[in-house]
């Protein structure tokens, strides 16, 4: 098997194994449940939803509709992200192989595979790992188009980039990175013309999505203006090891990798420009989140691997008494005129022993790099184990649903505060089958919304007046902050349960709290009966 093939395949297999490890966490969190619910709707229902919500994820939802048609489950929900991460690792390796040599590609691909941030998004039922794969593929096609003379290469590049932009519109920032790459490479005018046509194609395809998503900008109103703290966290997340001596070793190798010619011209703009531009824009209108620039991570392992190659070359030259030896792959050992590089006047004569030493040190250096990556992975094992815990996500709707299935009595009313947390009941309907959704007027699929349309505030007050107990699935911060929701129906929910009911049971899972509220008069009567009956045990009172 060729060294180039091994260099590309091994990182893909490694991240495939890491991604499949613990893929079934036993519960989805909020964003994953949205993917699950929307992906299981019909295509007309998805199209209707996208007119008012999540247009930026429309292509991904249509793709997941096909995937979940095979089997609707948590593992299959996350499996495309695992394969996306594997594809990205292989493409990063292919870039290293093409721009330098096979072992640089192998090291870069392995570094990408063992980076904790890669593993995290490889197990998310969202589009970001697939977006990263699309950007890596477009970057490789850019390199091939620059090296070739055919227009077809540019159309392939533009097509892949356009499709990736449709997966997430902020991919458009990579065009700036690719433009800087071409400037650093000092490409001729014909290359700029080819790239301009391809970039124009991607922009034309993206424009309708930008227009629609601009109307839905309220969806990201929760984002905050990023500062130095967020930038520092992103820098550490982009490292194969996020802290300690190993992190600073990687930083030093990246600095050395800046001298790697074409590789640095590709990797540095990809790593720096998209995050920097998004952070700058977010000072005016907050749009920044690390997952939106996950695709920029590919630049970091390429620079680290290039720096490691420089170190390995320096050590090899010292061992060989300072003599320089060609270290290009076999496919590039000949000049354009066909003369072997080893026979040219500017290369030292080879007496056989020099070649054997070069091969020996080359293999030893490759194995040393692989061992270093393995040690980095071992150092990050606690992070990987933590990441596979459902508690490490913002919430675990599966755990909330399990509690609901255990505690809700037949016919018990349930409120969702705010209504979007109806996701818990929609994602796990069996757990809430005994409950009565007291506020729902029209379901999500029928109304073209995510979680349905609720009744009016007046009607909800009348319904709540006739119940003595009600279960509430609520946003934890809303209950503790004292802030009033903007929606009138949500304000009625909060006001009624706080004024007329008392919280008796509580279960918290991150951003979601599951509570039982009992009407104050009923709670007082129960307490009076319990106080007058000394035979009632404390455990019985707890169960009431």
SEVEX-108669 format. One record per residue (C-alpha): x, y, z; residue number from 1. Coordinates in steps of 0.05 Angstrom, whole numbers, plus 5000, padded with zeros to 4 digits. Example, Ala and Ser with C-alpha at 12.3 -4.5 7.8 and 13.67 -1.06 7.14 Angstrom:
% residues 2
xx  yy  zz  nr
5246  4910  5156  1 $
5273  4979  5143  2 $
END
This chain:
% residues 544
xx  yy  zz  nr
5000  5000  5000  1 $
5026  5069  4982  2 $
5050  5114  5038  3 $
5002  5169  5015  4 $
4942  5123  5022  5 $
4963  5100  5091  6 $
4974  5172  5113  7 $
4902  5190  5093  8 $
4867  5127  5117  9 $
4897  5119  5187  10 $
4873  5186  5215  11 $
4803  5173  5187  12 $
4801  5105  5221  13 $
4826  5134  5287  14 $
4772  5188  5292  15 $
4720  5138  5269  16 $
4738  5095  5329  17 $
4739  5155  5376  18 $
4672  5179  5349  19 $
4637  5112  5356  20 $
4662  5104  5428  21 $
4604  5121  5474  22 $
4561  5148  5417  23 $
4496  5128  5452  24 $
4498  5174  5512  25 $
4427  5157  5534  26 $
4396  5224  5520  27 $
4393  5282  5471  28 $
4402  5355  5488  29 $
4360  5412  5461  30 $
4394  5425  5393  31 $
4399  5351  5378  32 $
4325  5342  5394  33 $
4310  5396  5342  34 $
4349  5357  5290  35 $
4312  5294  5310  36 $
4243  5325  5308  37 $
4251  5365  5244  38 $
4286  5308  5208  39 $
4226  5262  5222  40 $
4176  5309  5191  41 $
4154  5303  5118  42 $
4190  5345  5066  43 $
4131  5393  5058  44 $
4128  5402  5133  45 $
4203  5416  5136  46 $
4196  5467  5079  47 $
4138  5501  5116  48 $
4179  5505  5180  49 $
4240  5536  5145  50 $
4199  5596  5125  51 $
4198  5618  5198  52 $
4254  5581  5233  53 $
4323  5552  5222  54 $
4329  5566  5147  55 $
4405  5566  5157  56 $
4401  5491  5173  57 $
4351  5474  5119  58 $
4396  5431  5075  59 $
4421  5393  5137  60 $
4349  5378  5159  61 $
4332  5351  5091  62 $
4393  5307  5093  63 $
4375  5282  5163  64 $
4304  5268  5138  65 $
4335  5215  5092  66 $
4381  5189  5147  67 $
4328  5182  5201  68 $
4281  5148  5152  69 $
4327  5088  5159  70 $
4318  5085  5235  71 $
4299  5142  5282  72 $
4348  5137  5340  73 $
4403  5173  5376  74 $
4460  5133  5346  75 $
4438  5144  5275  76 $
4425  5217  5291  77 $
4499  5227  5308  78 $
4529  5179  5258  79 $
4534  5230  5201  80 $
4577  5274  5246  81 $
4623  5216  5261  82 $
4633  5203  5187  83 $
4641  5278  5175  84 $
4697  5282  5226  85 $
4730  5220  5195  86 $
4727  5252  5126  87 $
4757  5317  5153  88 $
4815  5280  5186  89 $
4829  5244  5120  90 $
4825  5309  5081  91 $
4871  5345  5129  92 $
4920  5288  5120  93 $
4913  5293  5044  94 $
4930  5367  5048  95 $
4993  5351  5087  96 $
5012  5296  5037  97 $
5001  5341  4977  98 $
5035  5403  5005  99 $
5095  5371  5039  100 $
5102  5295  5045  101 $
5064  5233  5071  102 $
5087  5234  5142  103 $
5068  5308  5151  104 $
4999  5289  5126  105 $
4996  5229  5174  106 $
5016  5272  5233  107 $
4968  5328  5215  108 $
4910  5280  5206  109 $
4924  5244  5271  110 $
4930  5310  5308  111 $
4863  5331  5281  112 $
4832  5264  5300  113 $
4855  5267  5373  114 $
4838  5340  5386  115 $
4782  5340  5439  116 $
4742  5392  5401  117 $
4740  5346  5341  118 $
4714  5289  5384  119 $
4662  5332  5416  120 $
4629  5354  5351  121 $
4638  5285  5321  122 $
4585  5263  5371  123 $
4536  5320  5361  124 $
4472  5310  5321  125 $
4484  5376  5286  126 $
4516  5399  5220  127 $
4583  5426  5244  128 $
4626  5364  5232  129 $
4597  5359  5162  130 $
4611  5433  5150  131 $
4684  5422  5171  132 $
4689  5364  5121  133 $
4662  5408  5065  134 $
4711  5464  5079  135 $
4770  5415  5082  136 $
4748  5386  5016  137 $
4741  5455  4985  138 $
4811  5474  5010  139 $
4841  5411  4979  140 $
4805  5425  4914  141 $
4833  5496  4916  142 $
4904  5470  4921  143 $
4891  5422  4863  144 $
4860  5477  4820  145 $
4920  5522  4832  146 $
4968  5467  4811  147 $
4926  5447  4750  148 $
4908  5483  4686  149 $
4837  5458  4675  150 $
4775  5500  4688  151 $
4740  5437  4713  152 $
4780  5440  4778  153 $
4751  5509  4793  154 $
4680  5486  4782  155 $
4690  5428  4829  156 $
4718  5476  4881  157 $
4660  5525  4872  158 $
4608  5470  4874  159 $
4634  5439  4938  160 $
4641  5507  4970  161 $
4570  5527  4950  162 $
4541  5463  4980  163 $
4580  5474  5044  164 $
4555  5546  5049  165 $
4484  5519  5045  166 $
4499  5475  5104  167 $
4519  5537  5144  168 $
4523  5607  5116  169 $
4583  5629  5158  170 $
4626  5583  5115  171 $
4629  5644  5068  172 $
4685  5670  5113  173 $
4731  5616  5085  174 $
4731  5654  5019  175 $
4772  5708  5053  176 $
4821  5655  5078  177 $
4827  5624  5008  178 $
4838  5693  4977  179 $
4895  5706  5025  180 $
4924  5637  5009  181 $
4926  5655  4935  182 $
4959  5722  4952  183 $
5012  5688  4994  184 $
5026  5638  4938  185 $
5032  5695  4887  186 $
4991  5658  4836  187 $
4983  5685  4765  188 $
4924  5723  4738  189 $
4890  5662  4707  190 $
4886  5630  4776  191 $
4853  5692  4805  192 $
4802  5692  4748  193 $
4785  5618  4760  194 $
4778  5629  4835  195 $
4735  5691  4824  196 $
4686  5653  4781  197 $
4681  5597  4832  198 $
4673  5646  4890  199 $
4619  5682  4851  200 $
4582  5616  4841  201 $
4584  5603  4916  202 $
4561  5673  4932  203 $
4503  5670  4882  204 $
4478  5605  4912  205 $
4484  5632  4983  206 $
4448  5699  4973  207 $
4376  5673  4979  208 $
4394  5637  5044  209 $
4426  5700  5072  210 $
4364  5740  5056  211 $
4317  5690  5090  212 $
4362  5679  5151  213 $
4368  5754  5161  214 $
4293  5754  5174  215 $
4304  5700  5227  216 $
4361  5736  5263  217 $
4323  5734  5330  218 $
4343  5661  5336  219 $
4414  5681  5354  220 $
4395  5737  5400  221 $
4423  5696  5458  222 $
4494  5704  5432  223 $
4538  5754  5470  224 $
4594  5799  5446  225 $
4659  5758  5449  226 $
4718  5785  5486  227 $
4790  5764  5500  228 $
4765  5707  5544  229 $
4725  5675  5488  230 $
4784  5684  5440  231 $
4831  5651  5490  232 $
4784  5592  5500  233 $
4780  5583  5424  234 $
4856  5582  5419  235 $
4861  5528  5472  236 $
4804  5488  5442  237 $
4840  5488  5375  238 $
4900  5453  5407  239 $
4908  5377  5409  240 $
4920  5387  5484  241 $
4883  5447  5513  242 $
4932  5463  5569  243 $
4998  5447  5602  244 $
5067  5438  5572  245 $
5041  5399  5513  246 $
4997  5458  5492  247 $
5057  5505  5490  248 $
5099  5454  5453  249 $
5044  5453  5400  250 $
5045  5529  5397  251 $
5121  5529  5387  252 $
5115  5477  5331  253 $
5062  5520  5298  254 $
5109  5579  5298  255 $
5163  5535  5266  256 $
5110  5511  5216  257 $
5100  5582  5191  258 $
5163  5573  5149  259 $
5132  5514  5111  260 $
5120  5551  5047  261 $
5056  5529  5011  262 $
5029  5491  5072  263 $
5034  5554  5115  264 $
5001  5594  5060  265 $
4942  5547  5063  266 $
4938  5531  5137  267 $
4950  5599  5170  268 $
4895  5638  5135  269 $
4846  5580  5146  270 $
4864  5579  5220  271 $
4863  5653  5234  272 $
4818  5692  5186  273 $
4749  5661  5196  274 $
4750  5664  5273  275 $
4782  5733  5273  276 $
4731  5761  5223  277 $
4672  5731  5260  278 $
4697  5758  5327  279 $
4707  5827  5295  280 $
4637  5828  5265  281 $
4608  5804  5331  282 $
4632  5867  5365  283 $
4576  5902  5326  284 $
4526  5845  5321  285 $
4540  5783  5362  286 $
4545  5722  5317  287 $
4605  5685  5347  288 $
4604  5615  5374  289 $
4662  5566  5370  290 $
4621  5514  5332  291 $
4609  5564  5275  292 $
4684  5564  5260  293 $
4699  5491  5276  294 $
4723  5485  5203  295 $
4781  5532  5218  296 $
4810  5480  5266  297 $
4840  5442  5206  298 $
4895  5495  5200  299 $
4924  5482  5269  300 $
4946  5409  5261  301 $
4976  5424  5192  302 $
5021  5478  5222  303 $
5039  5434  5282  304 $
5057  5376  5235  305 $
5098  5423  5191  306 $
5136  5448  5252  307 $
5149  5376  5274  308 $
5176  5361  5204  309 $
5224  5420  5210  310 $
5249  5394  5277  311 $
5256  5323  5250  312 $
5295  5350  5190  313 $
5341  5390  5235  314 $
5355  5330  5280  315 $
5368  5286  5219  316 $
5418  5336  5190  317 $
5455  5338  5257  318 $
5458  5262  5258  319 $
5485  5260  5187  320 $
5539  5311  5201  321 $
5503  5370  5172  322 $
5495  5340  5102  323 $
5428  5357  5068  324 $
5389  5299  5039  325 $
5328  5305  4994  326 $
5266  5290  5035  327 $
5212  5297  4983  328 $
5165  5239  4969  329 $
5184  5190  4914  330 $
5134  5221  4867  331 $
5172  5287  4870  332 $
5243  5262  4869  333 $
5250  5281  4796  334 $
5255  5351  4769  335 $
5209  5376  4714  336 $
5262  5356  4663  337 $
5264  5284  4688  338 $
5332  5288  4720  339 $
5335  5253  4788  340 $
5346  5305  4842  341 $
5399  5261  4874  342 $
5441  5267  4809  343 $
5436  5343  4804  344 $
5498  5384  4819  345 $
5466  5419  4879  346 $
5455  5352  4916  347 $
5509  5313  4953  348 $
5533  5247  4925  349 $
5499  5186  4954  350 $
5544  5128  4973  351 $
5486  5082  4995  352 $
5500  5089  5069  353 $
5471  5159  5067  354 $
5407  5133  5036  355 $
5401  5078  5089  356 $
5411  5129  5144  357 $
5359  5175  5114  358 $
5308  5119  5110  359 $
5323  5096  5181  360 $
5317  5165  5211  361 $
5255  5179  5169  362 $
5219  5118  5196  363 $
5243  5132  5266  364 $
5219  5204  5261  365 $
5151  5182  5234  366 $
5142  5133  5292  367 $
5164  5185  5342  368 $
5111  5233  5316  369 $
5058  5179  5321  370 $
5079  5164  5392  371 $
5075  5237  5410  372 $
5004  5241  5383  373 $
4986  5178  5422  374 $
5013  5210  5486  375 $
4971  5272  5472  376 $
4910  5229  5466  377 $
4924  5193  5531  378 $
4933  5259  5566  379 $
4864  5281  5541  380 $
4829  5216  5560  381 $
4795  5247  5621  382 $
4766  5301  5575  383 $
4740  5248  5527  384 $
4708  5208  5584  385 $
4675  5271  5611  386 $
4650  5289  5542  387 $
4614  5223  5535  388 $
4573  5236  5597  389 $
4502  5264  5584  390 $
4514  5312  5641  391 $
4568  5346  5600  392 $
4516  5373  5550  393 $
4473  5435  5566  394 $
4416  5388  5587  395 $
4395  5316  5581  396 $
4323  5312  5556  397 $
4326  5237  5562  398 $
4336  5241  5637  399 $
4279  5292  5643  400 $
4234  5246  5604  401 $
4253  5186  5648  402 $
4234  5227  5710  403 $
4168  5247  5677  404 $
4151  5175  5659  405 $
4162  5155  5732  406 $
4125  5211  5767  407 $
4068  5237  5723  408 $
4000  5207  5740  409 $
3947  5194  5686  410 $
3914  5259  5666  411 $
3963  5305  5702  412 $
3969  5372  5667  413 $
4038  5395  5643  414 $
4064  5464  5624  415 $
4126  5481  5584  416 $
4159  5546  5603  417 $
4176  5572  5553  418 $
4139  5532  5501  419 $
4201  5511  5463  420 $
4218  5462  5519  421 $
4159  5421  5493  422 $
4218  5390  5457  423 $
4225  5342  5516  424 $
4155  5314  5506  425 $
4160  5313  5430  426 $
4227  5278  5430  427 $
4206  5227  5482  428 $
4130  5222  5473  429 $
4123  5156  5511  430 $
4148  5188  5575  431 $
4093  5241  5571  432 $
4037  5197  5544  433 $
3998  5200  5611  434 $
4004  5276  5615  435 $
3955  5328  5588  436 $
3988  5387  5552  437 $
3943  5439  5581  438 $
3969  5499  5540  439 $
3975  5469  5470  440 $
3924  5491  5418  441 $
3956  5466  5353  442 $
4014  5418  5342  443 $
4080  5438  5311  444 $
4075  5398  5245  445 $
4004  5423  5233  446 $
4021  5496  5249  447 $
4088  5498  5213  448 $
4124  5514  5278  449 $
4175  5475  5319  450 $
4136  5465  5384  451 $
4065  5484  5366  452 $
4018  5543  5379  453 $
3991  5553  5449  454 $
3924  5578  5474  455 $
3910  5650  5494  456 $
3929  5677  5563  457 $
3856  5682  5584  458 $
3839  5611  5563  459 $
3901  5585  5599  460 $
3881  5620  5664  461 $
3813  5587  5661  462 $
3843  5519  5649  463 $
3894  5526  5706  464 $
3839  5549  5754  465 $
3809  5479  5752  466 $
3872  5439  5770  467 $
3904  5426  5838  468 $
3971  5401  5812  469 $
4011  5416  5750  470 $
4079  5392  5724  471 $
4125  5444  5693  472 $
4183  5433  5646  473 $
4219  5500  5651  474 $
4282  5536  5633  475 $
4323  5536  5698  476 $
4347  5607  5690  477 $
4277  5634  5679  478 $
4254  5607  5746  479 $
4312  5635  5785  480 $
4323  5702  5750  481 $
4258  5737  5767  482 $
4253  5763  5695  483 $
4186  5765  5661  484 $
4179  5731  5592  485 $
4160  5776  5534  486 $
4104  5730  5509  487 $
4037  5742  5546  488 $
4021  5668  5551  489 $
4089  5653  5581  490 $
4078  5709  5632  491 $
4012  5678  5652  492 $
4044  5610  5662  493 $
4098  5640  5707  494 $
4050  5685  5746  495 $
3998  5631  5760  496 $
4046  5577  5784  497 $
4084  5626  5828  498 $
4022  5660  5858  499 $
3973  5601  5865  500 $
4019  5540  5870  501 $
4077  5515  5912  502 $
4135  5475  5884  503 $
4138  5407  5917  504 $
4186  5365  5875  505 $
4244  5388  5832  506 $
4292  5355  5784  507 $
4346  5396  5749  508 $
4384  5376  5686  509 $
4427  5434  5664  510 $
4384  5487  5631  511 $
4319  5448  5644  512 $
4281  5440  5710  513 $
4224  5391  5719  514 $
4177  5410  5776  515 $
4112  5390  5809  516 $
4069  5450  5831  517 $
4012  5438  5880  518 $
3957  5489  5892  519 $
3968  5527  5957  520 $
3900  5510  5987  521 $
3910  5436  5971  522 $
3980  5437  5999  523 $
3957  5471  6063  524 $
3901  5420  6073  525 $
3950  5363  6062  526 $
3998  5392  6112  527 $
3943  5400  6164  528 $
3921  5327  6156  529 $
3992  5304  6162  530 $
4003  5345  6226  531 $
3940  5317  6259  532 $
3958  5245  6245  533 $
4019  5223  6283  534 $
4016  5154  6251  535 $
4034  5181  6183  536 $
4107  5167  6169  537 $
4155  5218  6143  538 $
4166  5177  6080  539 $
4091  5178  6066  540 $
4090  5254  6073  541 $
4149  5259  6024  542 $
4111  5218  5973  543 $
4051  5263  5977  544 $
END
